[in-house]
Structure formats: C-alpha cells, structure tokens
Amino acid sequence: MAFGTKKTAKVIETPSFASRMSSIKNMFKVAHEDASKLKVEMEKEIENKNAQIASLQSDIENINTTKKEAEVFMENISKLI
C-alpha cells in the first residue's frame, strides 16, 4: 500500500435536538427584538410627522388670518377710491 493513499471517512456530527431547539429559540428572540426596535422607530416617526402636521396647521391658520386682514384692508381701500 502506497503512503497517503488510505481514505478516511469524515464523520459529520449532527447537532442534538436540544441544540437545534436552542438555535430556533434564539432566532425567534432576535426577530422579536428587531420587531420591537422597529416599532419604537415607527412610533417616533409618527410623533415627528404629527408635530410637522401641527406646525403646518398653525402656519395655515396664520396665513388665513393675514388673508382676512388683507381682504378687509382691500375693501376699505376700494371704498376710498
């Protein structure tokens, strides 16, 4: 027999059921944590958007008030003309 020609069979160990179950539980734990973080991010984004809406509504209110003042002013000026 020549040197180095002997073939050895590789033994592949399969993980135990407990090990596999632990891995599955860990994946679900990570998924839950990721979903929780995403939820918090979305809630913050909603708060930011609501603040923007409130700011825009305030701006619109101010514009409408100024518009009414301008209309009254124009009516008064037209009476003088």
C-alpha positions as CSV (number, residue, x, y, z in Angstrom):
1,M,0.0,0.0,0.0
2,A,1.4,3.4,-1.0
3,F,1.9,6.1,1.5
4,G,-1.0,8.5,1.9
5,T,-3.5,6.6,-0.3
6,K,-5.7,5.4,2.6
7,K,-9.1,7.1,2.5
8,T,-10.6,8.1,5.8
9,A,-14.3,8.7,6.2
10,K,-15.3,12.0,7.6
11,V,-17.8,11.9,10.3
12,I,-20.3,14.7,10.3
13,E,-21.9,15.3,13.7
14,T,-25.4,16.4,13.6
15,P,-26.4,18.8,16.4
16,S,-28.5,17.5,19.1
17,F,-32.3,18.2,19.2
18,A,-31.7,20.4,22.3
19,S,-29.0,22.4,20.4
20,R,-31.3,22.8,17.4
21,M,-34.2,23.9,19.6
22,S,-32.0,26.4,21.3
23,S,-30.9,27.8,18.0
24,I,-34.6,28.1,16.9
25,K,-35.5,29.9,20.1
26,N,-32.6,32.3,19.7
27,M,-33.7,33.2,16.1
28,F,-37.2,34.0,17.4
29,K,-35.8,36.0,20.2
30,V,-33.7,38.1,17.8
31,A,-36.7,38.5,15.5
32,H,-38.8,39.7,18.4
33,E,-36.1,42.2,19.5
34,D,-35.8,43.5,15.9
35,A,-39.5,43.9,15.6
36,S,-39.7,45.7,18.9
37,K,-36.9,48.2,17.8
38,L,-38.8,48.7,14.5
39,K,-42.0,49.5,16.4
40,V,-40.2,52.1,18.5
41,E,-38.7,53.7,15.4
42,M,-42.1,53.9,13.7
43,E,-43.7,55.4,16.8
44,K,-41.0,58.1,16.9
45,E,-41.6,58.8,13.2
46,I,-45.3,59.1,13.7
47,E,-44.7,61.6,16.6
48,N,-42.4,63.6,14.3
49,K,-45.0,63.6,11.5
50,N,-47.7,64.7,13.9
51,A,-45.6,67.6,15.1
52,Q,-45.0,68.6,11.4
53,I,-48.7,68.5,10.8
54,A,-49.4,70.6,13.9
55,S,-46.8,73.1,12.7
56,L,-48.3,73.3,9.2
57,Q,-51.8,73.7,10.6
58,S,-50.6,76.6,12.7
59,D,-48.9,78.2,9.6
60,I,-52.2,77.8,7.7
61,E,-54.1,79.4,10.5
62,N,-51.7,82.4,10.5
63,I,-52.0,82.7,6.7
64,N,-55.8,82.6,6.8
65,T,-55.8,85.4,9.5
66,T,-53.5,87.5,7.4
67,K,-55.6,86.8,4.3
68,K,-58.7,88.0,6.1
69,E,-56.9,91.2,7.2
70,A,-55.8,91.8,3.6
71,E,-59.3,91.3,2.3
72,V,-60.7,93.8,4.9
73,F,-57.9,96.2,4.0
74,M,-58.7,95.9,0.3
75,E,-62.4,96.5,0.9
76,N,-61.6,99.7,2.9
77,I,-59.2,100.9,0.3
78,S,-61.7,100.3,-2.5
79,K,-64.2,102.5,-0.6
80,L,-61.8,105.3,-0.7
81,I,-61.0,105.0,-4.4
